[in-house]
Amino acid sequence: MSDSLDQFAQAKLDGLEAKGLLRRLTVTERTGPIEILRGGRKLISFSCNDYLNLSQHPAVKQAAKDAIDRLGVGSGASRLVTGDHPLLPELESRLARLKGTEACAVMGSGFLTNTGVIPTLVTEGDLVLADEWSHACIIVGGRLSKADQHLFRHNDLHHLRALLEKHRAAHRHCLIVTDGVFSMDGDLAPVHDLAALAREYDAWLMTDDAHGIGVVGAGGRGSTFAGGTKAEVDLQMGTLSKAVGGYGGYLCASKPVIDLMKTRCRTLVYSTGLPPATVAAAIAALDIIESDPEYAARPLKKAQRFTRRLGLPLAESPIVPILLGDAARTMAAQKTIEDAGYLVVGIRPPTVPEGTARLRLTFTAEHSDVDIDKLADLIADKILTGEEPFRASS
C-alpha cells in the first residue's frame, strides 16, 4: 500500500472535519412507509424521496417477487446483448404514455441517464446552457460532452436570453437543461417560458424530472404538465427512485431521439439492463399513480400544510428547505429534531453553495397531519426562535 495515498486521503478528511463538512454513512432501516430505525432509535422520517411510499406498497413488492420467480434476479447482460428482457419495453411504453411522448429509453439510474444523454446529443462546437442549481449529474454531463457550457442564474429567463444572444449564433446546436423540480429547494422551473425561449433560438430543452414524476402536474405526470397544459419539452428525463419507489432512470422523447440513445448512449449501451424485479416494481407503481390521482396529489398537500403552519411561501413540490446558513448550526438542528423523534437530515456544502446549509424536509403521502404539525411547531420553537423562516428560493 502506498503511504502517500493514505496521507493524501487523510489530509483531505482532516480538512473536511475542520470545516464541519465530513460526512459519514449511517445505517438506516426502513420499517414502514415513514418509519425507520437509525442508531438504535425508532424515528419518523421526513428525509426520504419515496414521496408516495410505493417502495413499501404490497402490490409493488409482490410485482417484484413475481418477476424474480419468472425471470430471475438479474438481466444478465447489457440491453443490446441479451439484457433487454420483456418487462423493459413494457415499462418504456408506460413511461412514454405518462409523459406524452413517442418513445422512452430506460437506463441504470438518473445519474447515468444525464451523463449519457447529454454527451450523445452535443459535443465540441455545441452549446449547453444549464440552470446553476441543476443537479450535479447535469453539470457533469455537460462537461463530459466537451460542449461549451455556461450556467444561467437560477430560473432567470433574462440571463438565459442574454447568454443565448451572446453565444447561440457561434454554435451548431444548443441544449438548454434544467431540473423540473429542484432537489434542494423544491421550486419548479418555468418550463413553459423555457420552452418558448428554446423555440425562439432553435435550442433543445431538456428537463430533469426526478422529483416531479408521480407528484407534480395533473395525475403526477411531472413538471412538464404543471399549470394544466403540456409544455413543449423535447427531452423529459427522470428517475424511478423517488416517487416511483424503486431504481433506474429514463428519457422520454421522440422516436428518432430514443432510437439514437439505444444505439449510441454509452451509459445505456455499456451498462447491464435493470433487473426484472426493479422494472416490474416500477410498472406496478405506475399503475397506482395513474389509477389514483388523489393519492399522487397528497405529498404536495402535506408539504403545503407544513409551509402554511410555519408561515413559509406555499410549497410547490413535496420538498421544503429551511436555510440556516451555517453547517454546524444545521447539524445541531438535525440532532434537536432527532431527539424529538423525527429525522430531518441537514444538507451542507458542496451539495449546496457555501453559506446555504439547510434542513431539507420531504413530505410523503403517508405522513400524518399530527406529525406534520408537531414538527412544524418544534422547528418554530427550537430552531427558528426569534428568526424569520425562509425558503432557499425566496
KEBALUM-933370 format. One record per residue (C-alpha): residue number from 1; residue in one letter; x, y, z. Coordinates in steps of 0.25 Angstrom, whole numbers. Layout:
N
+-----+--------+-------+-------+-------+
| num | residu |    c1 |    c2 |    c3 |
+-----+--------+-------+-------+-------+
| NUM |      A |     X |     Y |     Z |
...
+-----+--------+-------+-------+-------+
//
This chain:
394
+-----+--------+-------+-------+-------+
| num | residu |    c1 |    c2 |    c3 |
+-----+--------+-------+-------+-------+
|   1 |      M |     0 |     0 |     0 |
|   2 |      S |     5 |    14 |    -3 |
|   3 |      D |     7 |    23 |     9 |
|   4 |      S |     6 |    35 |     0 |
|   5 |      L |    -8 |    31 |    -4 |
|   6 |      D |   -13 |    29 |    11 |
|   7 |      Q |    -6 |    42 |    14 |
|   8 |      F |   -14 |    49 |     3 |
|   9 |      A |   -27 |    43 |     7 |
|  10 |      Q |   -25 |    46 |    22 |
|  11 |      A |   -21 |    61 |    19 |
|  12 |      K |   -34 |    62 |    11 |
|  13 |      L |   -42 |    56 |    22 |
|  14 |      D |   -36 |    65 |    33 |
|  15 |      G |   -39 |    77 |    25 |
|  16 |      L |   -53 |    74 |    23 |
|  17 |      E |   -54 |    71 |    38 |
|  18 |      A |   -49 |    84 |    42 |
|  19 |      K |   -59 |    91 |    33 |
|  20 |      G |   -71 |    82 |    39 |
|  21 |      L |   -73 |    76 |    25 |
|  22 |      L |   -68 |    62 |    27 |
|  23 |      R |   -80 |    53 |    24 |
|  24 |      R |   -82 |    38 |    29 |
|  25 |      L |   -91 |    27 |    25 |
|  26 |      T |  -102 |    24 |    35 |
|  27 |      V |  -109 |    10 |    34 |
|  28 |      T |  -124 |    13 |    33 |
|  29 |      E |  -134 |     2 |    33 |
|  30 |      R |  -148 |     6 |    27 |
|  31 |      T |  -158 |    -2 |    35 |
|  32 |      G |  -171 |     4 |    29 |
|  33 |      P |  -175 |    15 |    19 |
|  34 |      I |  -170 |    26 |    28 |
|  35 |      E |  -163 |    19 |    40 |
|  36 |      I |  -149 |    16 |    41 |
|  37 |      L |  -138 |    10 |    51 |
|  38 |      R |  -126 |    19 |    51 |
|  39 |      G |  -115 |    18 |    62 |
|  40 |      G |  -124 |     8 |    70 |
|  41 |      R |  -135 |    18 |    71 |
|  42 |      K |  -149 |    18 |    64 |
|  43 |      L |  -152 |    31 |    56 |
|  44 |      I |  -162 |    37 |    47 |
|  45 |      S |  -154 |    41 |    34 |
|  46 |      F |  -156 |    54 |    27 |
|  47 |      S |  -144 |    52 |    19 |
|  48 |      C |  -148 |    41 |     9 |
|  49 |      N |  -151 |    43 |    -6 |
|  50 |      D |  -160 |    32 |    -6 |
|  51 |      Y |  -172 |    42 |    -7 |
|  52 |      L |  -183 |    32 |   -10 |
|  53 |      N |  -177 |    22 |    -1 |
|  54 |      L |  -178 |    12 |   -12 |
|  55 |      S |  -165 |     4 |    -9 |
|  56 |      Q |  -173 |    -1 |     3 |
|  57 |      H |  -186 |    -3 |    -4 |
|  58 |      P |  -191 |   -18 |    -4 |
|  59 |      A |  -195 |   -18 |   -19 |
|  60 |      V |  -181 |   -12 |   -23 |
|  61 |      K |  -174 |   -22 |   -14 |
|  62 |      Q |  -182 |   -34 |   -20 |
|  63 |      A |  -179 |   -30 |   -34 |
|  64 |      A |  -164 |   -30 |   -31 |
|  65 |      K |  -165 |   -44 |   -25 |
|  66 |      D |  -173 |   -50 |   -37 |
|  67 |      A |  -163 |   -44 |   -46 |
|  68 |      I |  -152 |   -51 |   -39 |
|  69 |      D |  -159 |   -64 |   -40 |
|  70 |      R |  -162 |   -62 |   -55 |
|  71 |      L |  -149 |   -56 |   -60 |
|  72 |      G |  -138 |   -57 |   -49 |
|  73 |      V |  -131 |   -47 |   -41 |
|  74 |      G |  -122 |   -40 |   -52 |
|  75 |      S |  -124 |   -37 |   -66 |
|  76 |      G |  -110 |   -44 |   -69 |
|  77 |      A |  -105 |   -34 |   -80 |
|  78 |      S |  -106 |   -20 |   -86 |
|  79 |      R |  -118 |   -18 |   -93 |
|  80 |      L |  -112 |   -19 |  -107 |
|  81 |      V |  -107 |   -33 |  -104 |
|  82 |      T |  -117 |   -41 |   -96 |
|  83 |      G |  -122 |   -32 |   -85 |
|  84 |      D |  -134 |   -26 |   -91 |
|  85 |      H |  -144 |   -35 |   -84 |
|  86 |      P |  -159 |   -33 |   -88 |
|  87 |      L |  -162 |   -24 |   -76 |
|  88 |      L |  -153 |   -13 |   -81 |
|  89 |      P |  -160 |    -9 |   -93 |
|  90 |      E |  -173 |   -10 |   -85 |
|  91 |      L |  -168 |     0 |   -75 |
|  92 |      E |  -163 |     9 |   -86 |
|  93 |      S |  -177 |     9 |   -93 |
|  94 |      R |  -184 |    12 |   -80 |
|  95 |      L |  -174 |    24 |   -77 |
|  96 |      A |  -176 |    29 |   -91 |
|  97 |      R |  -191 |    29 |   -89 |
|  98 |      L |  -190 |    36 |   -76 |
|  99 |      K |  -181 |    47 |   -81 |
| 100 |      G |  -188 |    49 |   -94 |
| 101 |      T |  -176 |    45 |  -103 |
| 102 |      E |  -174 |    35 |  -115 |
| 103 |      A |  -164 |    27 |  -108 |
| 104 |      C |  -155 |    25 |   -96 |
| 105 |      A |  -141 |    19 |   -92 |
| 106 |      V |  -140 |    13 |   -78 |
| 107 |      M |  -125 |    13 |   -73 |
| 108 |      G |  -118 |     9 |   -60 |
| 109 |      S |  -120 |    22 |   -52 |
| 110 |      G |  -123 |    37 |   -53 |
| 111 |      F |  -108 |    40 |   -52 |
| 112 |      L |  -105 |    30 |   -63 |
| 113 |      T |  -116 |    36 |   -71 |
| 114 |      N |  -112 |    50 |   -71 |
| 115 |      T |   -97 |    47 |   -72 |
| 116 |      G |  -100 |    38 |   -84 |
| 117 |      V |  -111 |    46 |   -91 |
| 118 |      I |  -105 |    60 |   -91 |
| 119 |      P |   -91 |    55 |   -98 |
| 120 |      T |   -99 |    47 |  -108 |
| 121 |      L |  -107 |    60 |  -113 |
| 122 |      V |   -96 |    70 |  -112 |
| 123 |      T |   -81 |    71 |  -113 |
| 124 |      E |   -70 |    81 |  -117 |
| 125 |      G |   -75 |    92 |  -125 |
| 126 |      D |   -89 |    91 |  -118 |
| 127 |      L |   -94 |    99 |  -106 |
| 128 |      V |  -100 |    95 |   -93 |
| 129 |      L |  -108 |   105 |   -84 |
| 130 |      A |  -111 |   100 |   -71 |
| 131 |      D |  -118 |   106 |   -59 |
| 132 |      E |  -108 |   108 |   -48 |
| 133 |      W |  -116 |   100 |   -38 |
| 134 |      S |  -117 |    88 |   -47 |
| 135 |      H |  -114 |    74 |   -41 |
| 136 |      A |   -99 |    71 |   -41 |
| 137 |      C |  -101 |    60 |   -52 |
| 138 |      I |  -106 |    70 |   -61 |
| 139 |      I |   -93 |    79 |   -60 |
| 140 |      V |   -85 |    66 |   -61 |
| 141 |      G |   -92 |    62 |   -73 |
| 142 |      G |   -89 |    76 |   -79 |
| 143 |      R |   -74 |    75 |   -76 |
| 144 |      L |   -73 |    61 |   -82 |
| 145 |      S |   -80 |    65 |   -95 |
| 146 |      K |   -68 |    75 |   -97 |
| 147 |      A |   -78 |    85 |  -102 |
| 148 |      D |   -77 |   100 |   -98 |
| 149 |      Q |   -85 |   100 |   -85 |
| 150 |      H |   -90 |   113 |   -78 |
| 151 |      L |   -99 |   113 |   -65 |
| 152 |      F |  -110 |   123 |   -64 |
| 153 |      R |  -115 |   129 |   -51 |
| 154 |      H |  -126 |   121 |   -45 |
| 155 |      N |  -139 |   122 |   -52 |
| 156 |      D |  -134 |   135 |   -58 |
| 157 |      L |  -140 |   136 |   -72 |
| 158 |      H |  -134 |   149 |   -75 |
| 159 |      H |  -120 |   144 |   -72 |
| 160 |      L |  -123 |   131 |   -81 |
| 161 |      R |  -127 |   140 |   -92 |
| 162 |      A |  -115 |   149 |   -91 |
| 163 |      L |  -106 |   136 |   -92 |
| 164 |      L |  -114 |   132 |  -104 |
| 165 |      E |  -112 |   145 |  -110 |
| 166 |      K |   -97 |   145 |  -107 |
| 167 |      H |   -93 |   130 |  -111 |
| 168 |      R |  -104 |   123 |  -119 |
| 169 |      A |  -100 |   128 |  -133 |
| 170 |      A |   -86 |   123 |  -131 |
| 171 |      H |   -90 |   109 |  -128 |
| 172 |      R |   -96 |    98 |  -137 |
| 173 |      H |  -106 |    92 |  -127 |
| 174 |      C |  -111 |    97 |  -113 |
| 175 |      L |  -117 |    89 |  -101 |
| 176 |      I |  -124 |    97 |   -90 |
| 177 |      V |  -125 |    88 |   -78 |
| 178 |      T |  -131 |    89 |   -64 |
| 179 |      D |  -137 |    82 |   -53 |
| 180 |      G |  -152 |    82 |   -54 |
| 181 |      V |  -153 |    81 |   -39 |
| 182 |      F |  -140 |    86 |   -32 |
| 183 |      S |  -136 |    75 |   -22 |
| 184 |      M |  -130 |    84 |   -11 |
| 185 |      D |  -140 |    96 |   -12 |
| 186 |      G |  -153 |    89 |   -16 |
| 187 |      D |  -157 |   100 |   -26 |
| 188 |      L |  -161 |    98 |   -41 |
| 189 |      A |  -154 |   102 |   -53 |
| 190 |      P |  -162 |   111 |   -62 |
| 191 |      V |  -163 |   101 |   -73 |
| 192 |      H |  -173 |   107 |   -82 |
| 193 |      D |  -165 |   120 |   -83 |
| 194 |      L |  -152 |   112 |   -85 |
| 195 |      A |  -159 |   104 |   -96 |
| 196 |      A |  -163 |   117 |  -103 |
| 197 |      L |  -148 |   123 |  -102 |
| 198 |      A |  -143 |   109 |  -107 |
| 199 |      R |  -152 |   111 |  -119 |
| 200 |      E |  -148 |   125 |  -122 |
| 201 |      Y |  -133 |   122 |  -122 |
| 202 |      D |  -134 |   108 |  -129 |
| 203 |      A |  -130 |   101 |  -116 |
| 204 |      W |  -134 |    88 |  -110 |
| 205 |      L |  -140 |    87 |   -96 |
| 206 |      M |  -137 |    76 |   -86 |
| 207 |      T |  -143 |    75 |   -72 |
| 208 |      D |  -139 |    66 |   -61 |
| 209 |      D |  -152 |    62 |   -54 |
| 210 |      A |  -146 |    53 |   -44 |
| 211 |      H |  -154 |    60 |   -33 |
| 212 |      G |  -166 |    63 |   -41 |
| 213 |      I |  -171 |    50 |   -47 |
| 214 |      G |  -183 |    44 |   -39 |
| 215 |      V |  -185 |    56 |   -30 |
| 216 |      V |  -185 |    69 |   -39 |
| 217 |      G |  -194 |    73 |   -50 |
| 218 |      A |  -208 |    67 |   -53 |
| 219 |      G |  -208 |    52 |   -50 |
| 220 |      G |  -194 |    52 |   -46 |
| 221 |      R |  -189 |    54 |   -60 |
| 222 |      G |  -178 |    63 |   -55 |
| 223 |      S |  -173 |    78 |   -57 |
| 224 |      T |  -175 |    78 |   -72 |
| 225 |      F |  -190 |    77 |   -69 |
| 226 |      A |  -190 |    87 |   -57 |
| 227 |      G |  -200 |    98 |   -59 |
| 228 |      G |  -210 |    89 |   -66 |
| 229 |      T |  -204 |    89 |   -80 |
| 230 |      K |  -193 |    82 |   -86 |
| 231 |      A |  -180 |    90 |   -89 |
| 232 |      E |  -172 |    87 |  -101 |
| 233 |      V |  -161 |    80 |   -95 |
| 234 |      D |  -152 |    72 |  -105 |
| 235 |      L |  -145 |    63 |   -95 |
| 236 |      Q |  -152 |    59 |   -82 |
| 237 |      M |  -142 |    51 |   -73 |
| 238 |      G |  -145 |    46 |   -59 |
| 239 |      T |  -143 |    35 |   -49 |
| 240 |      L |  -150 |    23 |   -44 |
| 241 |      S |  -144 |    24 |   -30 |
| 242 |      K |  -153 |    35 |   -24 |
| 243 |      A |  -168 |    35 |   -25 |
| 244 |      V |  -168 |    22 |   -33 |
| 245 |      G |  -161 |    16 |   -21 |
| 246 |      G |  -150 |     7 |   -28 |
| 247 |      Y |  -138 |    10 |   -36 |
| 248 |      G |  -134 |    14 |   -50 |
| 249 |      G |  -134 |    25 |   -60 |
| 250 |      Y |  -141 |    29 |   -73 |
| 251 |      L |  -142 |    38 |   -84 |
| 252 |      C |  -155 |    41 |   -91 |
| 253 |      A |  -154 |    48 |  -105 |
| 254 |      S |  -158 |    46 |  -120 |
| 255 |      K |  -155 |    32 |  -126 |
| 256 |      P |  -143 |    37 |  -134 |
| 257 |      V |  -136 |    42 |  -121 |
| 258 |      I |  -139 |    30 |  -114 |
| 259 |      D |  -134 |    21 |  -125 |
| 260 |      L |  -121 |    29 |  -125 |
| 261 |      M |  -120 |    27 |  -110 |
| 262 |      K |  -122 |    12 |  -111 |
| 263 |      T |  -110 |    11 |  -121 |
| 264 |      R |  -101 |    22 |  -116 |
| 265 |      C |  -103 |    26 |  -102 |
| 266 |      R |   -91 |    20 |   -95 |
| 267 |      T |   -97 |    19 |   -81 |
| 268 |      L |  -108 |    10 |   -87 |
| 269 |      V |  -100 |     2 |   -97 |
| 270 |      Y |   -89 |    -1 |   -87 |
| 271 |      S |   -98 |    -4 |   -75 |
| 272 |      T |  -105 |   -16 |   -71 |
| 273 |      G |  -120 |   -15 |   -72 |
| 274 |      L |  -128 |   -13 |   -60 |
| 275 |      P |  -132 |   -25 |   -52 |
| 276 |      P |  -146 |   -31 |   -55 |
| 277 |      A |  -151 |   -28 |   -41 |
| 278 |      T |  -148 |   -14 |   -41 |
| 279 |      V |  -155 |   -12 |   -55 |
| 280 |      A |  -167 |   -20 |   -50 |
| 281 |      A |  -168 |   -11 |   -38 |
| 282 |      A |  -168 |     2 |   -46 |
| 283 |      I |  -179 |    -3 |   -55 |
| 284 |      A |  -187 |    -7 |   -43 |
| 285 |      A |  -184 |     7 |   -37 |
| 286 |      L |  -189 |    14 |   -49 |
| 287 |      D |  -202 |     6 |   -49 |
| 288 |      I |  -204 |    13 |   -35 |
| 289 |      I |  -200 |    27 |   -39 |
| 290 |      E |  -209 |    26 |   -52 |
| 291 |      S |  -221 |    20 |   -45 |
| 292 |      D |  -221 |    29 |   -32 |
| 293 |      P |  -218 |    43 |   -36 |
| 294 |      E |  -223 |    48 |   -22 |
| 295 |      Y |  -213 |    39 |   -15 |
| 296 |      A |  -202 |    45 |   -24 |
| 297 |      A |  -206 |    59 |   -20 |
| 298 |      R |  -205 |    56 |    -5 |
| 299 |      P |  -190 |    59 |    -3 |
| 300 |      L |  -191 |    73 |    -9 |
| 301 |      K |  -203 |    75 |     0 |
| 302 |      K |  -195 |    71 |    12 |
| 303 |      A |  -184 |    80 |     9 |
| 304 |      Q |  -193 |    92 |     7 |
| 305 |      R |  -199 |    89 |    21 |
| 306 |      F |  -185 |    90 |    27 |
| 307 |      T |  -182 |   103 |    20 |
| 308 |      R |  -195 |   109 |    24 |
| 309 |      R |  -193 |   106 |    38 |
| 310 |      L |  -179 |   112 |    38 |
| 311 |      G |  -183 |   124 |    30 |
| 312 |      L |  -174 |   120 |    18 |
| 313 |      P |  -177 |   122 |     4 |
| 314 |      L |  -186 |   111 |    -1 |
| 315 |      A |  -179 |    99 |    -5 |
| 316 |      E |  -178 |    96 |   -20 |
| 317 |      S |  -174 |    81 |   -18 |
| 318 |      P |  -172 |    71 |    -7 |
| 319 |      I |  -158 |    77 |    -4 |
| 320 |      V |  -157 |    89 |     7 |
| 321 |      P |  -144 |    95 |    11 |
| 322 |      I |  -141 |   103 |    23 |
| 323 |      L |  -128 |   111 |    21 |
| 324 |      L |  -119 |   112 |    34 |
| 325 |      G |  -107 |   116 |    27 |
| 326 |      D |   -96 |   111 |    36 |
| 327 |      A |   -93 |    96 |    35 |
| 328 |      A |   -90 |    94 |    50 |
| 329 |      R |  -103 |   100 |    53 |
| 330 |      T |  -111 |    92 |    43 |
| 331 |      M |  -105 |    79 |    48 |
| 332 |      A |  -109 |    83 |    63 |
| 333 |      A |  -123 |    86 |    58 |
| 334 |      Q |  -123 |    72 |    52 |
| 335 |      K |  -120 |    66 |    65 |
| 336 |      T |  -130 |    74 |    73 |
| 337 |      I |  -141 |    69 |    63 |
| 338 |      E |  -136 |    55 |    64 |
| 339 |      D |  -136 |    56 |    79 |
| 340 |      A |  -151 |    59 |    78 |
| 341 |      G |  -153 |    46 |    69 |
| 342 |      Y |  -152 |    51 |    55 |
| 343 |      L |  -142 |    51 |    44 |
| 344 |      V |  -139 |    63 |    36 |
| 345 |      V |  -125 |    62 |    30 |
| 346 |      G |  -116 |    74 |    29 |
| 347 |      I |  -111 |    78 |    15 |
| 348 |      R |   -97 |    84 |    15 |
| 349 |      P |   -87 |    89 |     4 |
| 350 |      P |   -83 |    84 |    -6 |
| 351 |      T |   -97 |    79 |    -9 |
| 352 |      V |  -102 |    93 |    -7 |
| 353 |      P |   -94 |   106 |    -8 |
| 354 |      E |   -85 |   112 |     3 |
| 355 |      G |   -94 |   119 |    14 |
| 356 |      T |  -107 |   112 |    10 |
| 357 |      A |  -106 |    99 |    19 |
| 358 |      R |  -121 |    95 |    22 |
| 359 |      L |  -131 |    86 |    27 |
| 360 |      R |  -137 |    79 |    15 |
| 361 |      L |  -151 |    73 |    18 |
| 362 |      T |  -158 |    64 |     9 |
| 363 |      F |  -173 |    60 |    11 |
| 364 |      T |  -180 |    47 |     7 |
| 365 |      A |  -194 |    42 |     5 |
| 366 |      E |  -194 |    35 |    18 |
| 367 |      H |  -189 |    46 |    27 |
| 368 |      S |  -200 |    49 |    37 |
| 369 |      D |  -205 |    63 |    39 |
| 370 |      V |  -202 |    61 |    54 |
| 371 |      D |  -187 |    59 |    52 |
| 372 |      I |  -186 |    70 |    41 |
| 373 |      D |  -192 |    80 |    51 |
| 374 |      K |  -183 |    75 |    63 |
| 375 |      L |  -171 |    76 |    54 |
| 376 |      A |  -174 |    90 |    49 |
| 377 |      D |  -176 |    95 |    63 |
| 378 |      L |  -163 |    88 |    68 |
| 379 |      I |  -156 |    95 |    57 |
| 380 |      A |  -162 |   109 |    60 |
| 381 |      D |  -160 |   107 |    75 |
| 382 |      K |  -146 |   101 |    76 |
| 383 |      I |  -139 |   104 |    62 |
| 384 |      L |  -145 |   117 |    57 |
| 385 |      T |  -147 |   125 |    70 |
| 386 |      G |  -146 |   139 |    68 |
| 387 |      E |  -143 |   138 |    53 |
| 388 |      E |  -152 |   139 |    41 |
| 389 |      P |  -152 |   125 |    34 |
| 390 |      F |  -150 |   126 |    19 |
| 391 |      R |  -148 |   116 |     7 |
| 392 |      A |  -135 |   116 |    -1 |
| 393 |      S |  -142 |   120 |   -13 |
| 394 |      S |  -149 |   132 |    -7 |
+-----+--------+-------+-------+-------+
//
